[in-house]
Amino acid sequence: MLQIRDHEVDDYSALHDMDGTDVGVLTEDDRACPDELGEYLVTTDSWHRFAVWLLHKHFEPAPGEIFAERATPERREIETNLVERSVWPGVSASAIRFGADVESDIDVIAMEFAEPADFGPTSPLSAHDETVLAGIAERLRAHGKIDRFGLELIRNPLGLSERDLLLETCDSASRTLFGDVVSRDAAPADLTLVETTWRWRVVHGAAQPEVMQGCTAACIAVGEGHDLRHGHSGTDNDDNPIGPIYP
């Protein structure tokens, strides 16, 4: 039976920090797991519904808080910040991970949330997803990667094209994540980008269908104790004026 619960503080405390650890460095063993998950999503015709998500954190919630995502299409921007769960009663899970200790039921932990308007034609998680989610959880456990990867529901509130990439930066002062749309060939060359979300698609050619894998979101990785909280204000960490971070 499918069980979905809201994340707790411990669910994020257990994750590796994007800026203070090497969580973004994928080994060959790491990469083998998403490859198999992608094959499974294609086989079950779920490649258009789920993307594989690298589990990580930038900061932690307080008790009673959840990570809530808000899309602003006119600015082509997504903000994810922490809000009291009681203030957002109508939200649904947009990103999930799986519980480590499960015997029979599928323990799904909602790690991020969004409002119905940002789901568009994508339906929220339901019992119809149970079989696919069970298959994903089984493969994650077989690879020993239950704490390494999760899933995101594929939505597109900003209208991204295949040429676009969602670039995420962290503002630790306000505990907010910013996601800005950039062209893949115009992403900042002087910054380290860590891929965080991968999806698969099936291209039907003349001979036989071809499975394509692509990264749809990436974090800008920075040194421990340093983030890009000034990226939207036009100053660096010493409040000196800087040029725009995003093209």
Backbone as CSV, one residue per row, in Angstrom:
resi,resn,N_x,N_y,N_z,CA_x,CA_y,CA_z,C_x,C_y,C_z
1,MET,0.838,-1.197,0.000,0.000,0.000,0.000,0.875,1.251,0.000
2,LEU,0.544,2.210,-0.852,1.305,3.440,-0.961,1.036,4.347,0.233
3,GLN,2.121,4.759,0.906,2.015,5.674,2.031,2.891,6.882,1.753
4,ILE,2.331,8.076,1.872,3.071,9.313,1.646,2.988,10.156,2.905
5,ARG,4.127,10.555,3.409,4.135,11.430,4.577,4.992,12.658,4.292
6,ASP,4.729,13.738,5.001,5.530,14.941,4.878,6.921,14.706,5.472
7,HIS,7.891,15.392,4.922,9.236,15.285,5.478,9.285,15.870,6.888
8,GLU,10.197,15.340,7.671,10.469,15.861,8.998,11.880,16.449,9.003
9,VAL,12.253,17.037,10.110,13.586,17.634,10.197,14.662,16.582,9.946
10,ASP,14.501,15.397,10.518,15.512,14.343,10.393,15.701,13.891,8.952
11,ASP,14.651,13.990,8.140,14.770,13.562,6.748,15.742,14.448,5.972
12,TYR,15.844,15.703,6.367,16.817,16.600,5.738,18.155,16.590,6.471
13,SER,18.117,16.403,7.776,19.374,16.342,8.532,20.273,15.225,8.022
14,ALA,19.656,14.146,7.546,20.418,12.985,7.080,21.060,13.202,5.711
15,LEU,20.644,14.242,4.980,21.172,14.471,3.635,22.507,15.203,3.683
16,HIS,23.305,15.020,2.636,24.583,15.714,2.524,24.371,17.118,1.987
17,ASP,25.158,18.046,2.496,25.053,19.446,2.089,25.705,19.663,0.726
18,MET,25.023,20.385,-0.142,25.532,20.604,-1.489,26.832,21.395,-1.479
19,ASP,26.953,22.381,-0.580,28.114,23.262,-0.600,29.237,22.819,0.332
20,GLY,28.942,21.942,1.281,29.961,21.551,2.244,30.479,20.139,2.089
21,THR,29.950,19.385,1.121,30.378,17.999,0.918,30.555,17.740,-0.572
22,ASP,30.943,16.509,-0.902,31.114,16.117,-2.306,29.890,15.378,-2.826
23,VAL,28.693,15.716,-2.298,27.476,15.012,-2.704,27.238,15.093,-4.209
24,GLY,27.743,16.136,-4.852,27.531,16.285,-6.284,28.491,15.497,-7.154
25,VAL,29.463,14.835,-6.549,30.428,14.026,-7.306,29.868,12.613,-7.438
26,LEU,29.571,12.205,-8.649,28.987,10.890,-8.884,30.061,9.895,-9.313
27,THR,30.115,8.795,-8.623,31.023,7.721,-8.989,30.391,6.873,-10.100
28,GLU,31.180,5.943,-10.642,30.625,5.032,-11.649,29.481,4.224,-11.048
29,ASP,29.628,3.843,-9.789,28.588,3.097,-9.091,27.327,3.946,-8.946
30,ASP,27.509,5.238,-8.655,26.366,6.145,-8.567,25.637,6.211,-9.908
31,ARG,26.390,6.413,-10.966,25.785,6.625,-12.283,25.064,5.382,-12.797
32,ALA,25.514,4.221,-12.371,24.858,2.994,-12.813,23.425,2.917,-12.311
33,CYS,23.167,3.513,-11.161,21.821,3.447,-10.585,20.814,4.272,-11.387
34,PRO,21.050,5.578,-11.644,20.102,6.325,-12.479,19.925,5.729,-13.865
35,ASP,20.989,5.153,-14.400,20.868,4.516,-15.716,19.815,3.409,-15.681
36,GLU,19.867,2.584,-14.622,18.884,1.507,-14.514,17.490,2.059,-14.221
37,LEU,17.426,3.112,-13.395,16.126,3.720,-13.107,15.513,4.292,-14.383
38,GLY,16.342,4.906,-15.203,15.842,5.456,-16.458,15.304,4.381,-17.383
39,GLU,16.027,3.266,-17.474,15.556,2.154,-18.296,14.206,1.647,-17.795
40,TYR,14.081,1.588,-16.472,12.825,1.121,-15.881,11.687,2.101,-16.172
41,LEU,11.952,3.401,-16.074,10.917,4.403,-16.359,10.472,4.317,-17.816
42,VAL,11.417,4.056,-18.707,11.053,3.919,-20.125,10.243,2.651,-20.340
43,THR,10.670,1.555,-19.741,9.977,0.269,-19.898,8.542,0.337,-19.397
44,THR,8.324,1.071,-18.310,6.983,1.180,-17.718,6.201,2.364,-18.273
45,ASP,6.755,3.027,-19.294,6.118,4.199,-19.906,5.849,5.296,-18.873
46,SER,6.789,5.442,-17.932,6.679,6.471,-16.899,7.729,7.566,-17.071
47,TRP,8.446,7.532,-18.191,9.520,8.501,-18.420,8.990,9.925,-18.555
48,HIS,7.728,10.055,-18.920,7.141,11.392,-19.064,6.552,11.900,-17.753
49,ARG,6.575,11.066,-16.696,5.980,11.444,-15.407,7.023,11.685,-14.315
50,PHE,8.112,10.920,-14.324,9.092,11.017,-13.245,10.486,11.320,-13.777
51,ALA,11.209,12.138,-13.004,12.625,12.390,-13.235,13.390,11.937,-11.994
52,VAL,14.645,11.564,-12.176,15.482,11.143,-11.051,16.146,12.380,-10.452
53,TRP,16.151,12.441,-9.122,16.587,13.632,-8.388,17.729,13.265,-7.446
54,LEU,18.804,14.045,-7.473,19.926,13.848,-6.560,19.544,14.384,-5.181
55,LEU,19.543,13.521,-4.181,19.187,13.947,-2.832,20.315,14.794,-2.243
56,HIS,19.978,15.975,-1.756,20.957,16.882,-1.163,20.210,17.960,-0.393
57,LYS,20.945,18.784,0.312,20.324,19.889,1.033,21.217,21.122,0.955
58,HIS,20.607,22.282,1.150,21.322,23.537,1.295,21.146,24.089,2.704
59,PHE,20.024,23.799,3.307,19.744,24.156,4.699,18.633,23.243,5.172
60,GLU,18.328,23.305,6.453,17.373,22.362,7.032,16.107,23.072,7.509
61,PRO,14.982,22.362,7.508,13.735,22.955,8.011,13.692,22.927,9.531
62,ALA,12.843,23.764,10.084,12.536,23.704,11.511,11.305,22.814,11.674
63,PRO,11.033,22.344,12.867,9.823,21.525,13.069,8.569,22.250,12.591
64,GLY,7.736,21.537,11.822,6.505,22.115,11.310,6.639,22.826,9.988
65,GLU,7.877,22.963,9.477,8.094,23.636,8.198,8.214,22.622,7.059
66,ILE,7.827,23.066,5.865,8.016,22.273,4.658,8.660,23.142,3.586
67,PHE,9.296,22.488,2.624,9.867,23.193,1.482,8.769,23.406,0.444
68,ALA,8.418,24.670,0.208,7.317,25.010,-0.699,7.847,25.747,-1.917
69,GLU,7.410,25.302,-3.073,7.878,25.856,-4.340,6.818,26.762,-4.947
70,ARG,7.251,27.931,-5.423,6.356,28.871,-6.102,6.972,29.262,-7.434
71,ALA,6.227,29.109,-8.502,6.707,29.463,-9.836,6.168,30.830,-10.240
72,THR,7.029,31.621,-10.882,6.637,32.920,-11.432,6.961,32.900,-12.917
73,PRO,6.008,32.471,-13.751,6.286,32.307,-15.187,6.746,33.572,-15.878
74,GLU,6.202,34.745,-15.487,6.585,35.978,-16.169,8.056,36.328,-15.958
75,ARG,8.632,35.871,-14.841,10.062,36.084,-14.598,10.876,34.829,-14.893
76,ARG,10.177,33.762,-15.261,10.812,32.473,-15.515,11.696,32.086,-14.331
77,GLU,11.076,32.087,-13.159,11.810,31.844,-11.927,10.980,30.989,-10.982
78,ILE,11.670,30.146,-10.232,11.047,29.349,-9.177,11.744,29.665,-7.864
79,GLU,10.965,29.928,-6.831,11.506,30.115,-5.494,11.012,28.977,-4.605
80,THR,11.925,28.387,-3.890,11.583,27.336,-2.933,12.053,27.792,-1.557
81,ASN,11.108,27.975,-0.644,11.496,28.386,0.695,10.707,27.602,1.731
82,LEU,11.005,27.853,2.970,10.394,27.113,4.063,9.190,27.869,4.613
83,VAL,8.057,27.163,4.717,6.829,27.753,5.231,6.222,26.799,6.249
84,GLU,5.381,27.331,7.082,4.658,26.489,8.025,3.676,25.606,7.261
85,ARG,3.672,24.321,7.544,2.795,23.380,6.842,1.327,23.772,7.001
86,SER,0.970,24.317,8.145,-0.429,24.686,8.394,-0.903,25.817,7.503
87,VAL,0.041,26.584,6.943,-0.315,27.708,6.077,-0.607,27.241,4.657
88,TRP,-0.090,26.056,4.300,-0.248,25.536,2.928,-0.957,24.186,2.964
89,PRO,-2.219,24.154,3.321,-2.905,22.861,3.456,-3.216,22.175,2.131
90,GLY,-3.254,22.936,1.029,-3.688,22.348,-0.237,-2.582,21.941,-1.176
91,VAL,-1.341,21.894,-0.686,-0.225,21.572,-1.573,-0.055,20.063,-1.718
92,SER,0.664,19.681,-2.779,0.949,18.262,-3.031,2.442,18.078,-3.227
93,ALA,2.900,16.847,-3.044,4.321,16.542,-3.172,4.781,16.710,-4.620
94,SER,5.908,17.412,-4.791,6.505,17.570,-6.112,7.837,16.830,-6.226
95,ALA,8.462,16.517,-5.083,9.709,15.748,-5.059,9.660,14.806,-3.864
96,ILE,10.151,13.593,-4.063,10.033,12.574,-3.012,11.318,11.786,-2.866
97,ARG,11.438,11.134,-1.722,12.444,10.105,-1.520,11.747,8.921,-0.871
98,PHE,12.484,7.839,-0.697,11.907,6.622,-0.131,12.518,6.325,1.227
99,GLY,11.693,5.792,2.126,12.175,5.408,3.439,13.157,4.254,3.343
100,ALA,14.099,4.219,4.254,15.151,3.198,4.200,14.701,1.856,4.763
101,ASP,13.809,1.875,5.728,13.396,0.645,6.409,11.945,0.316,6.074
102,VAL,11.771,-0.435,5.018,10.430,-0.795,4.565,10.384,-2.288,4.308
103,GLU,9.361,-2.930,4.820,9.213,-4.364,4.593,8.125,-4.663,3.564
104,SER,6.962,-4.045,3.708,5.885,-4.366,2.783,5.332,-3.114,2.101
105,ASP,4.944,-2.108,2.886,4.373,-0.900,2.308,5.456,-0.048,1.644
106,ILE,5.028,0.803,0.716,5.941,1.720,0.045,5.951,3.017,0.835
107,ASP,7.047,3.269,1.525,7.171,4.450,2.371,7.728,5.592,1.538
108,VAL,6.873,6.540,1.165,7.266,7.676,0.343,7.283,8.926,1.209
109,ILE,8.379,9.659,1.150,8.532,10.877,1.933,8.479,12.069,0.995
110,ALA,7.509,12.949,1.197,7.385,14.160,0.388,8.435,15.160,0.851
111,MET,9.368,15.517,-0.036,10.474,16.400,0.332,10.264,17.834,-0.121
112,GLU,9.503,18.041,-1.182,9.162,19.376,-1.661,7.706,19.381,-2.090
113,PHE,7.097,20.570,-2.048,5.668,20.693,-2.318,5.405,21.847,-3.276
114,ALA,4.258,21.779,-3.960,3.843,22.859,-4.845,2.323,22.967,-4.815
115,GLU,1.837,24.149,-5.204,0.406,24.382,-5.255,-0.186,23.774,-6.515
116,PRO,-1.494,23.503,-6.529,-2.134,22.894,-7.701,-1.892,23.660,-8.992
117,ALA,-1.837,24.978,-8.931,-1.660,25.775,-10.146,-0.326,25.486,-10.829
118,ASP,0.687,25.095,-10.052,2.001,24.826,-10.622,2.157,23.394,-11.123
119,PHE,1.131,22.575,-10.957,1.173,21.209,-11.477,0.737,21.148,-12.930
120,GLY,-0.071,22.124,-13.358,-0.558,22.102,-14.732,-1.311,20.817,-15.013
121,PRO,-1.016,20.165,-16.159,-1.713,18.909,-16.486,-1.186,17.689,-15.725
122,THR,-0.133,17.854,-14.957,0.445,16.741,-14.200,-0.400,16.445,-12.968
123,SER,-0.832,15.214,-12.827,-1.643,14.840,-11.673,-0.754,14.562,-10.471
124,PRO,-1.203,14.868,-9.261,-0.421,14.565,-8.059,-0.224,13.059,-7.892
125,LEU,0.684,12.690,-7.034,0.911,11.277,-6.738,-0.358,10.632,-6.219
126,SER,-0.575,9.389,-6.630,-1.771,8.667,-6.208,-1.484,7.178,-6.204
127,ALA,-2.490,6.403,-5.873,-2.355,4.945,-5.847,-2.006,4.382,-7.226
128,HIS,-2.324,5.121,-8.295,-1.995,4.655,-9.644,-0.481,4.571,-9.859
129,ASP,0.287,5.293,-9.054,1.739,5.292,-9.195,2.414,4.202,-8.364
130,GLU,1.648,3.463,-7.603,2.217,2.549,-6.623,3.164,1.530,-7.234
131,THR,2.783,0.922,-8.322,3.613,-0.123,-8.924,4.949,0.430,-9.393
132,VAL,4.916,1.562,-10.060,6.157,2.162,-10.560,7.047,2.591,-9.396
133,LEU,6.461,3.223,-8.384,7.250,3.660,-7.239,7.871,2.474,-6.503
134,ALA,7.129,1.383,-6.405,7.677,0.183,-5.772,8.877,-0.339,-6.559
135,GLY,8.791,-0.284,-7.878,9.903,-0.732,-8.714,11.128,0.149,-8.568
136,ILE,10.905,1.465,-8.457,12.019,2.392,-8.247,12.676,2.134,-6.894
137,ALA,11.851,2.010,-5.845,12.392,1.775,-4.510,13.181,0.469,-4.464
138,GLU,12.678,-0.562,-5.115,13.367,-1.855,-5.145,14.747,-1.722,-5.778
139,ARG,14.827,-0.974,-6.871,16.107,-0.816,-7.559,17.073,0.066,-6.776
140,LEU,16.558,1.068,-6.111,17.418,1.905,-5.274,18.033,1.085,-4.145
141,ARG,17.234,0.222,-3.528,17.755,-0.603,-2.437,18.761,-1.630,-2.953
142,ALA,18.488,-2.160,-4.136,19.410,-3.145,-4.708,20.785,-2.528,-4.971
143,HIS,20.794,-1.240,-5.338,22.058,-0.541,-5.596,22.644,0.076,-4.330
144,GLY,21.885,0.043,-3.227,22.350,0.702,-2.010,22.329,2.215,-2.121
145,LYS,21.371,2.753,-2.898,21.325,4.189,-3.174,20.025,4.822,-2.693
146,ILE,19.378,4.239,-1.687,18.108,4.762,-1.208,18.283,6.157,-0.605
147,ASP,19.510,6.461,-0.118,19.799,7.774,0.449,20.511,8.693,-0.542
148,ARG,20.586,8.251,-1.790,21.337,9.011,-2.814,20.424,9.666,-3.843
149,PHE,19.351,8.969,-4.205,18.478,9.473,-5.259,17.009,9.394,-4.859
150,GLY,16.231,10.314,-5.371,14.787,10.305,-5.217,14.155,10.578,-6.564
151,LEU,12.907,11.016,-6.547,12.176,11.304,-7.788,11.537,12.677,-7.717
152,GLU,11.389,13.290,-8.871,10.593,14.499,-9.015,9.471,14.223,-10.006
153,LEU,8.304,14.776,-9.727,7.236,14.748,-10.721,7.608,15.720,-11.833
154,ILE,7.470,15.284,-13.061,7.806,16.153,-14.182,6.663,17.139,-14.404
155,ARG,6.977,18.389,-14.137,6.044,19.492,-14.387,6.809,20.564,-15.166
156,ASN,6.131,21.509,-15.717,6.837,22.543,-16.472,6.124,23.883,-16.324
157,PRO,6.063,24.420,-15.099,5.336,25.673,-14.897,5.996,26.875,-15.559
158,LEU,7.293,26.758,-15.920,7.995,27.875,-16.546,8.090,27.734,-18.057
159,GLY,7.582,26.645,-18.594,7.611,26.456,-20.039,9.016,26.259,-20.594
160,LEU,9.831,25.443,-19.924,11.191,25.180,-20.408,11.173,24.384,-21.697
161,SER,12.105,24.706,-22.578,12.298,23.934,-23.805,13.495,23.009,-23.608
162,GLU,13.786,22.190,-24.589,14.923,21.277,-24.495,16.245,22.029,-24.474
163,ARG,16.246,23.277,-24.888,17.469,24.080,-24.901,17.698,24.805,-23.580
164,ASP,16.729,24.708,-22.662,16.810,25.426,-21.398,17.313,24.549,-20.262
165,LEU,17.854,25.200,-19.243,18.316,24.537,-18.032,17.873,25.383,-16.847
166,LEU,17.396,24.722,-15.793,17.022,25.423,-14.572,18.237,25.467,-13.648
167,LEU,18.751,26.672,-13.418,19.931,26.857,-12.587,19.515,27.271,-11.189
168,GLU,19.968,26.525,-10.198,19.563,26.769,-8.821,20.700,27.399,-8.015
169,THR,20.355,28.447,-7.262,21.290,29.059,-6.331,20.628,29.136,-4.965
170,CYS,21.465,29.294,-3.952,20.986,29.261,-2.577,21.194,30.607,-1.897
171,ASP,20.182,31.080,-1.183,20.277,32.267,-0.335,20.104,31.792,1.100
172,SER,21.225,31.583,1.779,21.147,31.018,3.123,20.553,31.998,4.123
173,ALA,20.681,33.293,3.863,20.162,34.280,4.804,18.645,34.194,4.923
174,SER,17.979,34.002,3.796,16.514,33.894,3.807,16.037,32.456,3.696
175,ARG,16.993,31.498,3.654,16.664,30.077,3.492,15.761,29.881,2.278
176,THR,16.255,30.354,1.143,15.495,30.304,-0.108,16.372,29.758,-1.226
177,LEU,15.782,28.909,-2.057,16.430,28.443,-3.281,15.812,29.166,-4.465
178,PHE,16.650,29.668,-5.356,16.187,30.332,-6.564,16.492,29.447,-7.764
179,GLY,15.519,29.266,-8.628,15.723,28.541,-9.871,15.451,29.458,-11.037
180,ASP,16.499,29.745,-11.826,16.380,30.648,-12.964,16.627,29.886,-14.256
181,VAL,15.893,30.223,-15.288,16.029,29.562,-16.580,17.142,30.222,-17.382
182,VAL,18.075,29.419,-17.859,19.136,29.903,-18.735,19.214,28.981,-19.944
183,SER,19.764,29.498,-21.006,20.035,28.670,-22.174,21.219,27.773,-21.858
184,ARG,21.158,26.519,-22.281,22.234,25.575,-21.957,23.591,26.072,-22.452
185,ASP,23.633,26.696,-23.600,24.922,27.141,-24.137,25.340,28.496,-23.586
186,ALA,24.531,29.061,-22.661,24.879,30.350,-22.070,25.053,30.258,-20.565
187,ALA,25.095,29.046,-20.019,25.297,28.885,-18.580,26.668,29.430,-18.201
188,PRO,26.802,30.051,-17.023,28.074,30.653,-16.620,29.224,29.664,-16.676
189,ALA,30.255,29.999,-17.440,31.381,29.084,-17.624,32.344,29.103,-16.447
190,ASP,32.289,30.145,-15.620,33.244,30.273,-14.526,32.718,29.703,-13.213
191,LEU,31.567,29.054,-13.259,30.989,28.479,-12.054,30.868,26.963,-12.199
192,THR,30.979,26.257,-11.076,30.859,24.805,-11.082,29.387,24.424,-10.999
193,LEU,28.892,23.725,-12.013,27.501,23.292,-12.042,27.411,21.823,-11.670
194,VAL,26.505,21.505,-10.758,26.283,20.133,-10.316,24.906,19.684,-10.793
195,GLU,24.880,18.682,-11.642,23.603,18.173,-12.136,22.805,17.572,-10.986
196,THR,21.526,17.923,-10.917,20.688,17.441,-9.817,19.424,16.719,-10.270
197,THR,19.036,16.878,-11.514,17.801,16.243,-11.994,18.005,15.730,-13.405
198,TRP,17.615,14.474,-13.607,17.743,13.867,-14.936,16.404,13.270,-15.355
199,ARG,16.109,13.441,-16.623,14.913,12.805,-17.152,15.251,12.106,-18.454
200,TRP,14.364,11.202,-18.833,14.556,10.415,-20.047,13.401,10.679,-20.997
201,ARG,13.671,10.557,-22.265,12.607,10.689,-23.260,12.881,9.702,-24.389
202,VAL,11.827,9.300,-25.018,11.919,8.344,-26.115,11.700,9.083,-27.427
203,VAL,12.685,8.987,-28.296,12.601,9.621,-29.616,12.324,8.539,-30.639
204,HIS,11.236,8.683,-31.344,10.853,7.693,-32.349,11.467,8.076,-33.697
205,GLY,12.463,7.304,-34.101,13.136,7.563,-35.365,12.649,6.636,-36.458
206,ALA,13.402,6.635,-37.557,13.017,5.831,-38.706,13.212,4.339,-38.446
207,ALA,14.258,3.985,-37.713,14.563,2.577,-37.481,13.863,2.061,-36.235
208,GLN,14.311,2.506,-35.065,13.713,2.067,-33.811,13.774,3.219,-32.815
209,PRO,12.913,3.197,-31.802,12.908,4.276,-30.815,14.256,4.404,-30.111
210,GLU,14.667,5.631,-29.838,15.930,5.906,-29.166,15.645,6.570,-27.824
211,VAL,16.306,6.090,-26.786,16.128,6.645,-25.447,17.202,7.701,-25.209
212,MET,16.769,8.898,-24.838,17.682,10.006,-24.602,17.629,10.402,-23.131
213,GLN,18.791,10.627,-22.522,18.879,11.085,-21.138,19.413,12.505,-21.131
214,GLY,18.824,13.354,-20.291,19.293,14.725,-20.213,19.132,15.299,-18.823
215,CYS,19.997,16.245,-18.482,19.902,16.971,-17.220,18.964,18.151,-17.417
216,THR,18.033,18.339,-16.498,17.086,19.451,-16.611,17.293,20.509,-15.543
217,ALA,18.054,20.206,-14.490,18.314,21.182,-13.432,19.705,20.957,-12.870
218,ALA,20.336,22.047,-12.435,21.671,21.975,-11.858,21.816,23.022,-10.773
219,CYS,22.641,22.709,-9.770,22.969,23.653,-8.706,24.303,24.307,-9.022
220,ILE,24.434,25.569,-8.641,25.731,26.228,-8.685,26.425,25.924,-7.372
221,ALA,27.469,25.130,-7.429,28.171,24.709,-6.221,29.205,25.758,-5.834
222,VAL,29.243,26.079,-4.545,30.199,27.055,-4.042,30.859,26.486,-2.803
223,GLY,31.853,27.166,-2.297,32.605,26.666,-1.155,31.797,26.660,0.121
224,GLU,32.254,25.870,1.060,31.565,25.763,2.337,31.496,27.131,3.010
225,GLY,30.323,27.471,3.571,30.150,28.729,4.266,29.960,29.907,3.341
226,HIS,29.782,29.683,2.070,29.666,30.757,1.087,28.564,30.380,0.116
227,ASP,27.634,31.300,-0.127,26.600,31.016,-1.116,26.403,32.234,-1.994
228,LEU,25.440,32.146,-2.892,25.210,33.213,-3.857,24.024,34.068,-3.458
229,ARG,23.908,34.369,-2.179,22.747,35.105,-1.705,22.684,36.513,-2.268
230,HIS,23.846,37.018,-2.799,23.848,38.352,-3.362,23.607,38.331,-4.868
231,GLY,23.413,37.154,-5.427,23.273,37.061,-6.879,22.105,37.848,-7.414
232,HIS,21.069,38.014,-6.626,19.895,38.745,-7.086,19.960,40.213,-6.684
233,SER,20.923,40.586,-5.836,21.020,41.971,-5.417,22.111,42.729,-6.147
234,GLY,22.978,41.984,-6.893,24.010,42.641,-7.665,25.292,42.911,-6.906
235,THR,25.518,42.258,-5.769,26.750,42.434,-5.009,27.328,41.083,-4.665
236,ASP,28.640,41.073,-4.384,29.256,39.831,-3.962,29.147,39.711,-2.446
237,ASN,29.832,38.730,-1.855,29.702,38.511,-0.423,30.339,39.612,0.423
238,ASP,31.120,40.503,-0.214,31.667,41.666,0.471,30.920,42.936,0.089
239,ASP,29.739,42.744,-0.542,28.879,43.852,-0.959,29.514,44.726,-2.034
240,ASN,30.435,44.161,-2.797,30.977,44.884,-3.940,30.095,44.644,-5.151
241,PRO,29.877,45.653,-5.990,29.031,45.465,-7.180,29.620,44.410,-8.100
242,ILE,28.766,43.589,-8.666,29.192,42.586,-9.627,28.256,42.609,-10.812
243,GLY,28.687,42.007,-11.883,27.836,41.894,-13.046,26.782,40.829,-12.819
244,PRO,25.830,40.715,-13.715,24.777,39.717,-13.546,25.326,38.303,-13.582
245,ILE,24.829,37.456,-12.704,25.259,36.058,-12.678,24.635,35.297,-13.838
246,TYR,23.406,35.652,-14.162,22.693,34.887,-15.172,22.632,35.656,-16.475
247,PRO,22.813,34.985,-17.582,22.751,35.649,-18.886,21.377,36.252,-19.126
